[in-house]
């Protein structure tokens, strides 16, 4: 019995040992999908980092190129031309902000004025205009404040004050136009001076060298290029500002006619 028991024990140990040995290679196979999943998740992150690094490298290269061209074109005229861009953009941004803040929902404003007139009278309508921002509300306020002088006076006041508000909307546009004209003019002036310097070098050398001529012309044309680019940029902003002004003017004219209709209807109701 003891021998039989010992034999069974040995067989059992060998069996369990074989199972354990057979299961050991399976462990890396179970871990393989997890490793592949980590690699798949890491790949997009590495690609994103590489893309950011490439973009940063491109920006640095662009900055160096622009700096080099700026120096080649002559710091004096290039800096003077850039000043026109700075002042022109400052005026454009100021106008865009002013015009954006000048927009008013005229339908809502007219509805409030009509309700105030019918319920509480002129003083309530004036209060509505006083608490509303924009040129349309200012025109309405000036017109309603002269209601006691007659409908004709109200109409003339609205028309006159509309012209005043139009002048405020077009403020500084002449300066923007000036910078649009000055930028390419400074560029052309720099080109002419650069060409003169190139011919002076040719005269000093005593021979027409392709290197001297090409270098002088290249430096001269860089100022013209910068001036034209600045003029194009400012012109785009200028046209956008004009479109904003046209929209506001149309809105002012349409709402003024609607206001006069409301005032006439209110006046007829008061005379009954």
C-alpha positions as CSV (number, residue, x, y, z in Angstrom):
1,X,0.0,0.0,0.0
2,X,2.7,2.4,0.9
3,X,4.4,1.7,-2.5
4,X,1.2,2.2,-4.3
5,X,0.5,5.4,-2.4
6,X,4.0,6.7,-3.1
7,X,3.6,5.8,-6.8
8,X,0.4,7.8,-7.0
9,X,2.0,10.7,-5.2
10,X,4.9,10.8,-7.7
11,X,2.5,10.6,-10.7
12,X,0.4,13.4,-9.2
13,X,3.5,15.6,-8.7
14,X,4.7,15.0,-12.2
15,X,1.2,15.7,-13.6
16,X,0.8,19.0,-11.8
17,X,4.4,19.9,-12.7
18,X,3.7,19.3,-16.3
19,X,0.6,21.4,-16.2
20,X,2.5,24.2,-14.6
21,X,5.3,24.0,-17.1
22,X,2.7,23.9,-19.9
23,X,0.9,27.0,-18.6
24,X,4.1,29.1,-18.1
25,X,4.6,30.0,-21.8
26,X,0.9,31.1,-22.0
27,X,1.5,34.1,-19.7
28,X,3.4,36.3,-22.3
29,X,0.7,35.4,-24.8
30,X,-2.0,36.8,-22.5
31,X,0.1,40.0,-21.9
32,X,0.7,40.6,-25.7
33,X,-2.6,42.2,-26.4
34,X,-2.1,44.7,-23.6
35,X,1.3,45.6,-24.9
36,X,-0.1,46.1,-28.4
37,X,-2.9,48.3,-27.0
38,X,-0.4,50.5,-25.2
39,X,1.6,50.8,-28.4
40,X,-1.5,51.7,-30.3
41,X,-2.4,54.4,-27.8
42,X,1.1,55.8,-27.7
43,X,1.4,56.1,-31.5
44,X,-1.1,59.0,-31.9
45,X,0.5,60.9,-29.0
46,X,3.9,60.5,-30.6
47,X,2.5,61.7,-33.9
48,X,0.9,64.7,-32.2
49,X,4.2,65.6,-30.5
50,X,6.1,65.2,-33.8
51,X,3.5,67.4,-35.6
52,X,3.8,70.1,-32.9
53,X,7.6,70.0,-33.1
54,X,7.5,70.3,-36.9
55,X,5.1,73.2,-36.7
56,X,7.3,75.0,-34.1
57,X,10.3,74.4,-36.4
58,X,8.4,75.9,-39.3
59,X,7.4,79.0,-37.3
60,X,11.0,79.5,-36.2
61,X,12.2,79.2,-39.8
62,X,9.5,81.7,-41.0
63,X,10.5,84.1,-38.3
64,X,14.2,83.9,-39.3
65,X,13.3,84.4,-42.9
66,X,11.2,87.5,-42.2
67,X,13.9,88.9,-40.0
68,X,16.5,88.3,-42.7
69,X,14.4,90.0,-45.4
70,X,13.6,92.9,-43.1
71,X,17.4,93.5,-42.5
72,X,18.1,93.1,-46.2
73,X,15.5,95.6,-47.2
74,X,17.0,98.3,-45.0
75,X,15.9,98.8,-41.4
76,X,15.1,102.4,-41.9
77,X,12.5,102.3,-44.6
78,X,11.2,98.8,-43.6
79,X,10.6,100.1,-40.0
80,X,9.0,103.3,-41.3
81,X,6.7,101.2,-43.5
82,X,5.8,98.9,-40.7
83,X,4.8,101.9,-38.5
84,X,2.0,102.7,-41.1
85,X,0.7,99.1,-40.6
86,X,0.7,99.5,-36.8
87,X,-1.2,102.8,-36.8
88,X,-3.5,101.7,-39.6
89,X,-4.4,98.4,-37.8
90,X,-4.9,100.3,-34.5
91,X,-7.4,102.6,-36.2
92,X,-9.1,99.7,-38.0
93,X,-9.6,97.8,-34.8
94,X,-10.9,100.8,-33.0
95,X,-13.5,101.4,-35.8
96,X,-14.6,97.8,-35.8
97,X,-15.1,97.7,-32.1
98,X,-17.0,101.0,-32.2
99,X,-19.2,99.9,-35.0
100,X,-19.8,96.5,-33.5
101,X,-21.0,98.1,-30.2
102,X,-23.2,100.5,-32.2
103,X,-25.4,97.7,-33.5
104,X,-28.9,97.8,-32.0
105,X,-31.9,95.5,-32.4
106,X,-34.1,98.1,-33.9
107,X,-37.3,95.9,-33.9
108,X,-37.1,95.4,-30.2
109,X,-36.3,99.1,-29.6
110,X,-39.2,100.3,-31.7
111,X,-41.6,97.8,-29.9
112,X,-40.4,99.1,-26.5
113,X,-40.8,102.7,-27.6
114,X,-44.3,102.1,-29.0
115,X,-45.4,100.3,-25.8
116,X,-43.9,103.1,-23.7
117,X,-45.7,105.8,-25.7
118,X,-49.1,104.1,-25.6
119,X,-48.9,103.3,-21.9
120,X,-46.9,106.1,-20.2
121,X,-46.2,108.8,-22.8
122,X,-43.2,110.6,-24.2
123,X,-41.2,110.6,-21.0
124,X,-41.2,106.8,-20.8
125,X,-40.2,106.5,-24.5
126,X,-37.3,108.9,-23.8
127,X,-36.2,106.8,-20.9
128,X,-36.2,103.7,-23.1
129,X,-33.9,105.5,-25.6
130,X,-31.7,106.8,-22.9
131,X,-31.1,103.3,-21.6
132,X,-30.3,101.9,-25.0
133,X,-26.8,102.0,-26.5
134,X,-26.1,102.9,-30.1
135,X,-26.6,105.7,-32.7
136,X,-30.2,104.6,-33.5
137,X,-31.3,105.1,-29.9
138,X,-29.6,108.5,-29.9
139,X,-31.4,109.6,-33.0
140,X,-34.7,108.5,-31.5
141,X,-34.0,110.4,-28.3
142,X,-33.3,113.6,-30.1
143,X,-36.4,113.3,-32.2
144,X,-38.8,112.4,-29.4
145,X,-37.4,115.2,-27.2
146,X,-38.8,117.7,-29.6
147,X,-42.3,116.1,-29.9
148,X,-43.9,119.1,-28.3
149,X,-42.7,121.3,-31.2
150,X,-44.6,119.3,-33.8
151,X,-44.2,116.3,-36.1
152,X,-42.3,118.3,-38.7
153,X,-39.7,119.3,-36.1
154,X,-39.4,115.7,-35.1
155,X,-38.7,114.6,-38.7
156,X,-36.2,117.4,-39.3
157,X,-34.4,116.6,-36.0
158,X,-34.2,112.9,-36.9
159,X,-32.7,113.7,-40.3
160,X,-30.2,116.2,-39.0
161,X,-29.0,114.1,-36.1
162,X,-28.7,111.1,-38.4
163,X,-26.1,113.1,-40.3
164,X,-24.3,113.8,-37.0
165,X,-24.3,110.1,-36.2
166,X,-23.0,109.2,-39.7
167,X,-20.1,111.5,-39.1
168,X,-19.3,109.7,-35.9
169,X,-19.5,106.4,-37.7
170,X,-17.0,107.5,-40.4
171,X,-14.6,109.0,-37.9
172,X,-10.8,108.2,-38.6
173,X,-11.6,106.6,-42.0
174,X,-9.6,109.4,-43.6
175,X,-6.6,108.4,-41.6
176,X,-6.9,104.8,-42.6
177,X,-7.1,105.9,-46.2
178,X,-4.0,107.9,-45.7
179,X,-2.0,105.0,-44.4
180,X,-3.3,102.8,-47.3
181,X,-1.8,105.4,-49.7
182,X,1.4,106.1,-47.7
183,X,2.5,102.4,-47.3
184,X,3.2,101.6,-51.0
185,X,4.5,105.2,-51.5
186,X,7.2,104.6,-48.8
187,X,7.9,101.2,-50.4
188,X,8.4,102.9,-53.8
189,X,10.6,105.5,-52.2
190,X,12.7,102.9,-50.6
191,X,13.0,101.1,-54.0
192,X,14.2,104.3,-55.7
193,X,16.8,104.9,-53.1
194,X,17.9,101.3,-53.3
195,X,18.3,101.6,-57.0
196,X,20.3,104.7,-56.6
197,X,22.6,103.0,-54.2
198,X,22.9,100.0,-56.6
199,X,24.0,102.3,-59.4
200,X,26.5,104.1,-57.0
201,X,28.1,100.7,-56.3
202,X,28.3,100.0,-60.0
203,X,30.0,103.4,-60.5
204,X,32.4,102.7,-57.7
205,X,33.3,99.2,-59.1
206,X,33.6,100.6,-62.6
207,X,32.0,97.6,-64.2
208,X,28.5,96.2,-64.4
209,X,28.6,93.2,-62.1
210,X,25.6,90.9,-62.1
211,X,26.0,90.3,-58.4
212,X,26.1,94.0,-57.5
213,X,23.1,94.8,-59.7
214,X,21.0,91.8,-58.5
215,X,21.8,92.5,-54.9
216,X,20.9,96.2,-55.1
217,X,17.6,95.5,-57.0
218,X,16.7,92.8,-54.5
219,X,17.1,95.1,-51.5
220,X,15.2,97.8,-53.3
221,X,12.2,95.7,-54.2
222,X,11.8,94.3,-50.7
223,X,10.6,97.7,-49.5
224,X,8.0,97.9,-52.3
225,X,6.9,94.4,-51.5
226,X,6.3,95.2,-47.8
227,X,4.5,98.4,-48.7
228,X,2.1,96.7,-51.1
229,X,1.4,93.9,-48.6
230,X,0.6,96.5,-45.9
231,X,-1.7,98.4,-48.3
232,X,-3.6,95.2,-49.2
233,X,-4.1,94.3,-45.5
234,X,-5.4,97.8,-44.6
235,X,-7.6,97.9,-47.7
236,X,-9.3,94.7,-46.7
237,X,-10.0,96.1,-43.2
238,X,-11.1,99.4,-44.7
239,X,-13.7,97.8,-47.0
240,X,-15.0,95.7,-44.1
241,X,-15.5,98.9,-42.0
242,X,-17.3,100.5,-44.9
243,X,-19.7,97.5,-45.1
244,X,-20.4,97.8,-41.4
245,X,-21.1,101.5,-41.8
246,X,-23.5,100.9,-44.8
247,X,-25.4,98.4,-42.8
248,X,-25.8,100.7,-39.8
249,X,-26.8,103.6,-42.1
250,X,-29.5,101.5,-43.7
251,X,-30.7,100.4,-40.3
252,X,-30.8,104.0,-39.1
253,X,-32.9,105.2,-42.1
254,X,-35.4,102.3,-42.0
255,X,-35.9,102.6,-38.2
256,X,-36.3,106.4,-38.4
257,X,-39.2,106.0,-40.9
258,X,-40.8,103.5,-38.5
259,X,-40.3,105.8,-35.6
260,X,-42.0,108.7,-37.4
261,X,-45.0,106.3,-38.2
262,X,-45.2,105.5,-34.5
263,X,-45.1,109.1,-33.4
264,X,-47.7,110.1,-36.0
265,X,-50.0,107.3,-34.7
266,X,-49.4,108.4,-31.1
267,X,-50.1,112.1,-32.0
268,X,-53.4,111.2,-33.7
269,X,-54.4,109.1,-30.6
270,X,-53.7,112.1,-28.3
271,X,-55.8,114.5,-30.4
272,X,-58.9,112.3,-30.3
